[in-house]
Amino acid sequence: MRFEFVDLFAGIGGMRLSFENIGAKCVFSSEWDKYAQDTYEANFGERPNGDITKISSKEIPKHDILLAGFPCQAFSICGEQKGFLDTRGTLFFNIEKIIKAQKPYSFLLENVKNLKSHDQGRTFATIINRLETLGYFVHHSILNSLDFGIPQKRERTIIVGFRENITFSFPKPLTIKPDLSTILENDSEIDPKFFVSPEIKRKRFSKVKPNYPTPSIWHENKSGNISALEYSCALRAGASYNYLLVNGIRRLTPRELLRLQGFPDTFKVVVPYSQIRKQTGNSVTVPVIQAVAEQMLVSIESKLPAAPKYIQQELWQTVRPVT
């Protein structure tokens, strides 16, 4: 069986790539940012439709699965956390409107980890309630890219829904430790423009703790502290150019940024460096979404009935660890 999906808030196509990798077909995409559209078009052969708020739900073709990594800035711990008071936060309601009109069999939504705790959990409760009111059985979890073979600590809230109460389980973490060296390029082959100035290098080395691992990516937090880790902290769209440094001496290259989100080396870079930094910071991690997609596919094809909610709750209470 081949499923058809729509790719909303598509960015550079991380969700599309994940679902195409399991044999699903994209029938519609939407992305308002011009540079993201350029990257998407170069890699998928079609330019996404524009601003989803200006597209009628009737214009969107019928589909089996709706995908949407809706804007996260309104809920991010790195932002002002205005949530639904921010116009970007209200874009969830555009998704709700489309789901209500099109009634896809399932959906996958992605956002920052902080979505669950924003406004003391009220924002997340509102989202789940509205999705359930549309007749969907909703599952949610926080998944970390580090658990799926990618050397990036990136925790994201994943919400999956089905029109029927079928069995679904989120993918389990892999039992392998991500290897940072597999995503790094050779320093000798990198353009000198990616290397930081002697002054920045001196400041970084004066703050880092001795005996740091090699290779490592050095992260400077808001307090100015430096952590040298065997993986990258989460890529951020609006971070400073020196937010993450490889071994404390240079910035990540476009190819390394894409690898940190699980994109293949065949993925084309057609935009300036400032834009690829923004795009990878906004993107999903492909192996994470693909792992979820595979689990969704199993559930949709088998359609095994899930236990009623109250039974699931009783089971959880029985097996949860004693604290």
C-alpha positions in Angstrom: 0.0 0.0 0.0 1.3 3.4 -0.9 0.3 6.4 1.3 0.0 10.0 0.1 0.9 12.9 2.4 1.0 16.6 2.5 4.1 18.5 3.8 3.1 21.7 5.6 5.6 24.2 7.0 7.9 22.1 4.9 11.2 23.9 5.5 13.8 22.2 3.4 11.9 18.9 3.3 13.2 16.9 6.2 9.7 15.3 6.9 9.2 14.7 3.2 12.5 12.9 2.8 11.7 10.8 5.9 8.4 9.6 4.5 9.6 9.2 0.9 12.3 6.9 2.3 9.5 4.5 3.4 7.7 4.7 0.1 5.1 7.4 0.7 4.2 10.0 -1.9 4.0 13.8 -1.4 1.0 15.3 -3.1 1.2 18.9 -1.7 3.8 21.1 0.1 3.7 24.5 1.6 6.5 26.8 2.8 6.5 30.6 2.9 10.3 31.3 3.2 11.9 32.1 -0.3 15.3 30.6 0.5 13.7 27.4 2.0 11.6 27.2 -1.2 14.9 27.4 -3.2 16.5 24.5 -1.3 13.3 22.4 -1.4 12.9 23.0 -5.2 16.5 22.1 -5.9 16.2 18.8 -4.1 12.7 17.7 -4.8 12.0 19.2 -8.2 9.0 21.3 -7.2 8.5 24.6 -5.5 6.3 24.5 -2.4 3.1 26.6 -2.3 3.4 29.7 -0.2 1.9 31.0 3.0 -0.5 28.3 4.4 -2.7 31.0 6.0 -3.6 32.2 2.5 -4.3 28.8 1.0 -7.9 27.5 1.3 -8.2 24.0 2.8 -10.2 23.1 -0.3 -7.1 23.7 -2.5 -5.2 21.0 -0.6 -5.6 17.6 -2.3 -6.9 14.5 -0.4 -4.2 12.7 1.5 -3.7 9.9 4.0 -1.2 11.6 6.3 -0.7 15.2 7.2 2.8 16.3 8.2 3.6 19.6 9.9 6.6 20.9 11.8 4.8 24.1 12.7 6.8 27.1 13.8 8.4 26.6 17.2 9.7 30.0 18.1 6.5 30.9 20.0 7.1 28.0 22.4 10.9 27.7 22.5 12.7 28.2 25.7 15.3 30.3 23.8 12.5 32.8 22.8 10.0 34.9 24.7 7.6 31.9 25.0 4.5 33.9 24.1 2.8 30.8 22.7 -0.7 31.5 21.3 -0.2 35.2 21.9 2.5 35.1 19.2 1.1 35.0 15.6 3.5 32.0 14.9 1.8 30.1 17.8 -1.6 30.6 16.2 -0.5 28.7 13.1 -1.5 25.5 14.9 -5.1 26.5 14.4 -4.5 26.6 10.6 -3.4 22.9 10.9 -6.5 22.2 12.9 -8.6 23.8 10.2 -7.0 21.7 7.5 -7.4 18.5 9.5 -11.0 19.2 10.1 -11.7 19.9 6.4 -9.6 17.1 4.9 -9.9 14.4 7.6 -6.7 12.6 6.8 -6.4 9.1 8.4 -3.4 10.2 10.4 -1.0 13.1 11.1 2.4 13.8 12.5 3.2 17.2 14.2 6.6 18.3 15.5 7.7 21.1 17.8 10.1 22.0 20.5 10.4 20.0 23.8 9.2 23.1 25.7 5.8 22.9 24.0 4.7 20.3 26.6 5.6 22.6 29.6 4.7 26.0 28.1 2.3 28.0 30.2 2.3 25.3 32.8 1.1 22.7 30.3 -2.0 24.6 29.3 -0.8 25.2 25.7 -0.1 21.5 25.1 -3.4 20.5 26.8 -5.3 22.8 24.4 -3.6 21.3 21.4 -4.3 17.7 22.4 -7.9 18.5 23.4 -8.6 20.1 20.0 -7.1 17.3 18.1 -9.1 14.7 20.1 -12.2 16.8 19.6 -11.7 16.3 15.8 -12.1 12.6 16.4 -8.4 11.5 16.6 -6.7 9.2 18.9 -3.5 11.1 19.9 -0.1 9.9 21.0 2.8 12.1 22.0 6.4 11.7 23.1 9.7 13.6 23.3 12.4 12.1 21.1 16.1 12.9 21.1 18.2 12.8 17.9 21.1 11.4 20.0 19.0 8.2 20.4 18.8 7.7 16.6 22.4 7.6 15.5 22.9 11.4 15.1 25.5 13.2 17.2 23.2 16.1 18.1 21.3 16.6 21.4 18.0 17.7 19.9 14.9 16.9 21.9 11.6 17.5 20.1 7.9 16.9 20.9 6.3 14.5 18.4 2.5 14.3 18.2 0.9 11.4 16.2 -2.8 10.9 15.6 -5.1 8.4 13.9 -8.8 8.4 13.1 -9.1 4.9 14.6 -8.0 3.7 18.0 -5.2 1.4 16.7 -2.1 0.3 18.4 0.9 2.6 18.1 4.3 2.8 19.7 7.0 5.4 19.3 10.3 4.0 18.1 12.8 2.8 20.8 16.2 4.4 21.1 19.0 2.7 19.2 21.7 1.0 21.2 24.6 2.7 19.5 26.5 5.8 20.5 26.6 8.4 17.7 30.1 9.0 16.3 30.8 12.7 15.7 33.8 11.9 13.5 31.5 10.5 10.8 29.9 13.9 10.2 33.0 16.1 10.3 35.0 17.1 7.2 38.8 17.2 7.1 40.1 20.5 8.4 42.7 20.6 5.6 40.0 20.6 3.0 37.8 23.4 4.5 37.7 26.9 3.3 39.7 29.2 5.7 36.6 31.5 6.1 35.1 28.9 8.5 38.0 29.2 10.9 37.5 31.7 13.8 39.9 34.6 14.5 42.8 34.1 16.9 41.0 36.3 19.4 37.9 34.2 19.5 40.0 31.0 19.6 42.0 32.4 22.6 38.8 33.2 24.5 37.3 29.7 23.8 40.4 27.9 25.0 40.7 30.1 28.1 37.2 28.9 29.2 37.1 25.3 28.3 37.9 22.6 30.9 41.1 20.6 30.3 41.1 17.1 28.9 38.2 17.8 26.5 37.3 15.0 24.0 38.5 15.1 20.4 36.8 15.5 18.2 34.2 17.7 19.9 31.9 20.5 19.3 32.2 23.4 21.7 29.0 25.1 22.8 28.9 28.5 24.4 25.7 29.1 26.5 24.0 32.3 27.5 26.3 32.7 30.5 29.4 32.4 28.4 30.4 29.0 29.7 32.0 26.6 27.2 31.1 22.9 27.0 33.2 20.6 24.8 31.1 17.6 24.0 31.3 14.5 21.8 28.1 15.7 20.1 26.5 18.9 19.0 24.0 20.8 21.1 20.8 21.5 19.2 21.3 23.5 16.0 19.4 26.8 16.3 18.1 29.0 13.4 19.0 32.3 15.1 22.2 31.5 17.0 25.4 33.4 16.6 27.9 32.3 14.1 30.2 31.1 16.9 27.5 29.3 18.9 29.0 26.0 18.0 32.7 25.4 17.1 34.4 22.3 15.9 37.3 21.6 18.3 37.1 25.2 19.3 38.6 26.5 16.1 36.1 26.6 13.3 32.4 26.8 12.4 30.4 23.9 11.0 30.3 23.7 7.2 27.0 23.5 5.3 27.6 19.8 4.7 28.3 19.2 8.4 25.1 21.1 9.4 23.0 18.9 7.0 24.7 15.7 8.3 23.8 16.8 11.9 20.1 16.6 10.8 20.6 13.3 9.0 20.4 14.6 5.4 22.4 12.6 2.8 25.4 14.0 1.1 23.5 14.1 -2.1 21.3 16.9 -0.7 22.1 20.1 -2.6 23.1 23.4 -1.0 22.0 26.3 -3.2 21.6 29.1 -0.7 24.1 31.3 1.2 25.7 30.0 4.4 23.5 32.3 6.6 20.5 30.6 5.1 21.7 27.0 5.4 22.4 27.7 9.1 18.8 29.0 9.5 17.4 26.1 7.5 19.2 23.3 9.4 18.3 25.0 12.7 14.7 24.9 11.7 14.7 21.4 10.3 13.7 18.1 11.7 16.2 15.3 12.1 15.5 12.9 9.3 16.3 9.6 11.0 14.0 10.5 14.0 11.0 11.3 11.8 11.7 8.3 9.6 11.7 6.0 12.6 8.3 7.4 13.6 7.1 7.1 10.1 8.0 3.4 10.0 6.0 2.9 13.2 3.1 4.7 11.8 3.2 2.6 8.7 3.1 -0.6 10.8 0.1 0.7 12.8 -1.8 1.8 9.7 -1.2 -1.4 7.8 -2.0 -3.7 10.7 -4.8 -1.6 12.3 -4.6 -3.7 15.5 -7.2 -2.3 18.0 -5.6 -0.5 20.9 -6.8 -1.0 24.5 -9.3 1.6 25.7 -7.7 4.5 27.4 -8.8 3.6 30.9 -7.2 0.1 30.5 -4.0 1.7 29.2 -3.9 3.9 32.2 -4.4 1.0 34.6 -1.6 -0.9 32.8 0.7 2.1 33.1 0.0 2.4 36.8 0.7 -1.3 37.3 4.1 -1.3 35.6 5.4 2.2 36.4 8.5 2.1 38.8 7.9 2.8 42.5 9.4 6.1 43.6 
